[in-house]
Every structure is written in structure tokens, then in C-alpha cells.
Amino acid sequence: MNYKTSDNTERQPRTVQRGSEPLTGRGKKTKLPQIALLAALAAGTLPLTAYGIDDAELAKNALNPIAAMISVPFQFNYDRGMGADGDGSKSVLNIQPVIPFSLNGDWNLISRTIVPLIDQRNMLPNGGGDASGLGDVTQSLFFSPKKPTASGWIWGAGPVLLLPTASKSQLGAGKWGLGPTAVVLKQADGWTYGVLGNHIWSVAGSSNRNDVNATFIQPFVSYTTKTLTSFGVNTESSYDWKGKQWSVPINLTVTQILKVGKQPLSIQAGARYWADSPENGPKGWGFRLNFTFLFPA
């Protein structure tokens, strides 16, 4: 990916324009951009480019789901239009730590965990079906080459596990699940594009609960500017082979790399539209907020 930050240290000619600079102190003038720069530094939220740091590689890794970098995303999703009468809503905070392990000189093992904290309201008629708590944990392990292919593709594959950790029956499937997962992507000239997918079959669990047989597929594309702002679109589609129905949210997002003190941080906001969903699933528009702590090696 060929986008880089730059440190522009060239001095500009000093100009005096009455009315464009406030007087400070003993008649001295302070430029407004300097005030903004100092304020941003004091707040600790200045974009990394303004620090003069070349963080193109950090921005690339933040968009790579199997990058060899520890990251801890906190992803909040809100959806509505759910339940039997369409008055239901669901809020989900996904805590998604990504931890890489070096296996040898050629291979990494990337651990990706999704821990959902769920709050759902009015899922049943007359305001019933409220529940809050922990949902089922999904654990993915990707074996990934340390170097891209000769044509620049990055890939990883391995197992995915569904763990019946839900604190309430309404918040999980009540089944142990297992299956394959894989991801392939390419990053070049500011673009990141690829697809991540998995399939989970239930292998054990409560006999009173429906079996799990579900496919998940997430094509994604984003473009990152020289200021480390990324504009992206993806779908996180799933198909329930038992119920023979799709769930297809389309996510439109904007992501910015920042630095809070010495801590790199990715902040994302976006809207999501449900192109398809089960009868009692979400409808219309929802939104997403994502804060990711980045720990480059």
C-alpha cells in the first residue's frame, strides 16, 4: 500500500494580515493553526500524521484481520425493527482481541476471539423477551504465512469454534460448534480488499436446542487516505442452512487512526442497512461504533 504520512517542516514566509490573527500577550500575534495544534496535543487526540510519524504500516495492519499485531477492538452495534411486532432492539458490544503467535520463521498463528455482551429489548409481543448478558463466544485460529504471496495476497486458514457461554438461553445457541475458517486479502495503493468466511456445525450441546449449521461470509473493501482516514464497505452475511434464511447487513464505515498519549487507537463510526434478515430479525438502519487499541511490535 503506497500511502505515507509526511513531516512538513518547511518554514513558510511570515505574513501579517490584520484581522486574521488574534493579539496575545504584549501585542504579539499567534496564528490560529498554532493554537489548534497546541490544543490537539493537549487533548492527546491529534492524528498521527501531525506528529510526523510514518504510520502507513500501522494503518495497513489495523485493516488486516490477520496482521501480526496485537489489537483489542471494542465494537458496538445497535439494531432495531426486531421481534414479533417489530418493536424489538438489540445492542451488542463485541470485545474482539487479536493476538498473533510466531510459530517459526515462515508462519504465524493468529488468534481472533469474539466475546459478545448483549442487551435486547421487546423481542416478544407486549414488551416481553428482555435479556442482558454474555452471548456465545466465537474463537478463530488462523495459520498464516509471514510473507504475502508473490502477487501480494495475504491469507490464513484454520479452525473456528463456537462456545456455549451465553449467560441466558435467549442470548445463545446452547450448542458447541466447530468448523473451518479462512481469509484472503490484498493491500495496495491505499486499497484493502478481500473476504473472510467460516462455516460452523454444532457438535454437542443441549438436545432441546436447534442444531447449528451456518455459513458466514464477509467481503470487504476500504480505501485509506494519506491522513490515515479509511472509508470502507462490507457485508457480514450469514446463511442458516436449517432455517434456510439469510441475514445480510451492509456496513458503511469511516475509520481514523489517532494517538491518545502514546497509545495508537483506531476509531470507527458507521451506518448499517439490513438488506435481508429473518422474519423476526432486524430491519432498516442501525449503526456501529468501534474503538480499537493497537499494540504494534
C-alpha positions in Angstrom: 0.0 0.0 0.0 1.6 3.2 -1.1 0.2 5.9 1.2 2.6 7.5 3.6 2.4 10.3 6.1 4.9 13.2 5.8 6.5 15.6 8.2 6.3 19.1 6.5 9.0 21.1 8.3 9.5 23.7 5.6 9.2 27.2 7.0 6.6 29.3 5.5 7.1 33.0 4.7 5.9 35.1 7.6 3.0 37.3 6.6 1.0 39.8 8.6 -2.7 40.1 7.8 -4.7 42.4 10.1 -7.9 40.8 11.3 -6.7 37.2 10.6 -4.6 36.7 13.8 -5.7 37.5 17.4 -3.5 39.7 19.6 -2.0 37.9 22.6 0.3 39.0 25.4 2.1 42.2 24.7 0.8 42.8 21.3 2.3 39.6 19.8 0.3 37.6 17.3 -0.3 33.9 17.4 -1.5 32.1 14.3 -4.8 30.2 14.7 -3.3 26.9 13.3 -0.7 27.0 16.1 -3.5 27.3 18.7 -5.3 24.4 17.2 -2.1 22.3 17.1 -1.4 23.0 20.8 -5.0 22.3 21.7 -4.9 18.9 19.9 -1.6 18.0 21.5 -3.0 18.9 24.9 -6.1 16.7 24.3 -3.9 13.9 23.1 -6.1 13.2 20.0 -4.1 14.6 17.2 -3.9 12.4 14.1 -0.6 10.5 13.9 0.3 12.2 10.6 0.6 15.5 12.5 3.2 14.0 14.8 5.5 13.5 11.8 5.3 9.7 12.3 5.3 7.4 9.3 2.4 5.1 10.3 1.4 3.8 6.9 2.2 0.3 8.1 0.2 0.7 11.2 -2.8 1.8 9.2 -2.4 -1.2 6.9 -2.2 -3.6 9.9 -5.3 -2.1 11.5 -7.3 -3.1 8.4 -5.8 -6.5 8.1 -7.7 -9.1 10.2 -4.7 -11.4 10.4 -1.9 -8.8 10.9 0.9 -9.9 13.2 -0.1 -7.1 15.7 -1.9 -7.3 19.0 -5.2 -5.3 18.8 -8.2 -5.1 21.1 -11.4 -3.8 19.4 -14.5 -2.8 21.3 -17.2 -2.9 18.6 -20.7 -1.6 19.5 -23.7 -2.4 17.2 -27.3 -1.2 17.5 -30.2 -2.7 15.5 -33.9 -2.3 15.7 -37.1 -3.5 14.0 -36.8 -6.9 15.6 -39.2 -9.3 17.3 -42.7 -10.5 16.6 -44.2 -6.9 16.4 -41.1 -5.1 15.1 -40.6 -3.1 18.2 -37.6 -5.0 19.4 -34.0 -3.8 19.5 -30.6 -5.2 20.2 -27.3 -3.7 21.4 -24.2 -5.8 21.2 -20.7 -4.9 22.4 -18.2 -7.3 20.8 -14.9 -7.4 22.6 -12.5 -8.9 19.9 -8.9 -9.3 20.9 -6.5 -10.4 18.2 -3.2 -12.0 19.4 -0.5 -13.2 17.0 1.9 -16.0 17.8 5.1 -16.7 15.8 5.4 -20.4 15.1 8.7 -20.3 13.1 10.4 -18.1 10.5 7.7 -18.6 8.0 4.3 -19.0 9.8 2.2 -17.1 12.3 -0.8 -18.3 14.3 -3.4 -15.6 14.7 -6.0 -15.9 17.5 -9.2 -13.9 17.0 -11.8 -14.1 19.7 -15.3 -12.5 19.7 -16.9 -12.0 23.2 -20.4 -10.5 22.8 -22.2 -8.6 25.6 -25.8 -8.3 24.6 -28.8 -6.3 25.6 -32.1 -7.0 23.8 -35.5 -5.4 24.4 -39.1 -6.1 23.4 -38.3 -9.2 21.4 -41.7 -10.8 22.3 -45.2 -9.3 22.0 -46.4 -6.8 24.6 -42.8 -5.8 25.5 -41.5 -9.2 26.6 -38.3 -11.1 25.8 -35.9 -8.6 27.5 -32.5 -10.1 28.3 -29.0 -8.9 29.0 -25.7 -10.7 29.5 -22.9 -12.6 27.8 -23.6 -14.3 24.5 -21.8 -17.3 22.8 -18.0 -16.8 22.3 -16.6 -17.4 18.8 -12.9 -18.4 18.7 -11.0 -18.5 15.4 -7.4 -19.6 14.8 -5.6 -18.7 11.5 -2.4 -20.2 10.3 -0.9 -17.5 8.1 2.4 -17.2 6.2 4.5 -14.3 7.5 5.1 -13.1 3.9 2.5 -12.3 1.2 2.5 -14.3 -2.0 4.5 -13.2 -5.0 1.4 -11.3 -6.2 0.8 -9.6 -2.9 -2.0 -11.7 -1.4 -2.2 -12.3 2.3 -4.1 -15.4 3.5 -4.8 -17.5 6.6 -6.9 -20.6 7.4 -7.7 -22.8 10.4 -10.5 -23.8 12.7 -13.3 -21.8 14.2 -15.1 -22.8 17.5 -18.5 -21.8 18.9 -18.5 -21.9 22.7 -21.9 -22.0 24.5 -21.0 -19.3 27.0 -24.3 -17.4 27.0 -25.5 -16.4 30.4 -29.1 -16.7 29.4 -30.8 -19.1 26.9 -32.2 -16.2 24.8 -28.6 -14.9 24.1 -27.0 -18.1 22.7 -27.5 -21.2 20.7 -26.9 -23.6 23.5 -24.5 -25.7 21.3 -20.8 -26.4 20.9 -19.8 -25.7 17.3 -16.8 -26.4 15.1 -15.8 -25.7 11.5 -13.3 -24.2 9.1 -12.4 -20.5 8.7 -10.3 -18.7 6.1 -9.4 -15.2 5.0 -7.7 -13.8 1.9 -6.9 -10.1 1.2 -4.7 -7.7 -0.7 -3.4 -4.3 0.2 -2.0 -1.9 -2.5 -2.1 1.8 -3.3 -4.3 2.7 -0.4 -6.8 -0.1 -1.0 -7.6 -3.1 1.2 -9.9 -5.7 -0.2 -10.7 -9.3 0.5 -13.1 -11.8 2.1 -13.3 -13.6 5.4 -15.6 -16.6 5.9 -16.4 -19.6 8.1 -18.9 -22.4 8.5 -20.0 -23.8 11.9 -21.7 -27.1 12.6 -23.0 -27.9 16.1 -21.2 -31.0 17.5 -22.6 -31.1 21.1 -24.9 -29.3 23.5 -28.5 -29.2 24.7 -30.7 -31.6 22.9 -33.6 -29.2 23.4 -32.0 -26.6 21.1 -31.9 -26.4 17.4 -28.7 -27.7 15.7 -26.3 -25.1 14.2 -25.4 -25.2 10.5 -24.4 -21.7 9.4 -22.2 -20.1 6.9 -20.6 -16.6 7.5 -19.1 -14.6 4.7 -17.6 -11.1 4.9 -16.4 -9.5 1.7 -14.7 -6.1 2.5 -13.1 -3.2 0.7 -11.7 0.1 2.0 -9.5 3.0 0.9 -7.1 4.8 3.2 -6.0 8.4 2.5 -2.7 10.0 3.4 -4.2 11.3 6.6 -4.9 7.7 7.7 -8.6 8.0 7.2 -10.2 4.9 5.8 -13.6 4.7 4.0 -15.0 1.2 3.9 -17.9 -1.0 3.0 -18.5 -4.7 3.9 -21.3 -7.2 4.4 -21.3 -9.6 7.4 -23.7 -12.1 5.8 -24.8 -15.4 7.3 -26.9 -18.2 6.0 -28.8 -20.5 8.3 -29.0 -23.8 6.5 -31.6 -25.2 8.9 -33.9 -22.2 8.7 -33.0 -21.6 5.0 -32.7 -17.8 5.6 -30.1 -15.0 5.1 -29.0 -12.2 7.4 -27.3 -9.5 5.3 -26.2 -6.2 7.0 -24.3 -3.8 4.7 -21.9 -1.6 6.8 -20.6 1.8 5.6 -17.8 3.0 7.8 -15.2 5.7 8.3 -12.1 4.9 10.4 -9.4 7.2 11.7 -6.0 6.3 13.3 -5.3 8.5 16.3 -2.8 8.7 19.1 -4.0 9.2 22.7 -0.9 10.0 24.7 1.5 7.3 23.5 -1.3 4.8 22.6 -2.3 4.3 19.0 -6.0 4.0 18.6 -8.4 3.3 15.7 -11.8 4.9 15.9 -14.6 3.9 13.6 -18.2 5.0 13.0 -20.7 3.9 10.5 -24.2 3.1 9.5 -25.6 -0.4 8.6 -28.6 -1.3 6.5 -30.2 -4.7 6.6 -30.7 -5.8 3.0 -32.2 -9.1 4.2 -32.9 -10.8 7.6 -35.1 -13.5 9.1 -38.8 -12.7 9.9 -38.1 -11.6 13.4 -34.6 -10.2 12.6 -33.5 -6.6 12.4 -34.9 -4.2 9.8 -33.9 -0.9 8.3 -30.9 1.1 9.6 -28.6 0.6 12.6 -25.2 1.9 13.5 -21.8 0.8 14.6 -19.0 2.4 16.7 -15.7 0.7 17.1 -12.7 1.6 19.3 -9.6 -0.4 18.7 -6.4 -0.3 20.9 -3.4 -1.1 18.7 -0.1 -2.5 20.0 2.5 -2.5 17.2 5.6 -4.7 17.8 
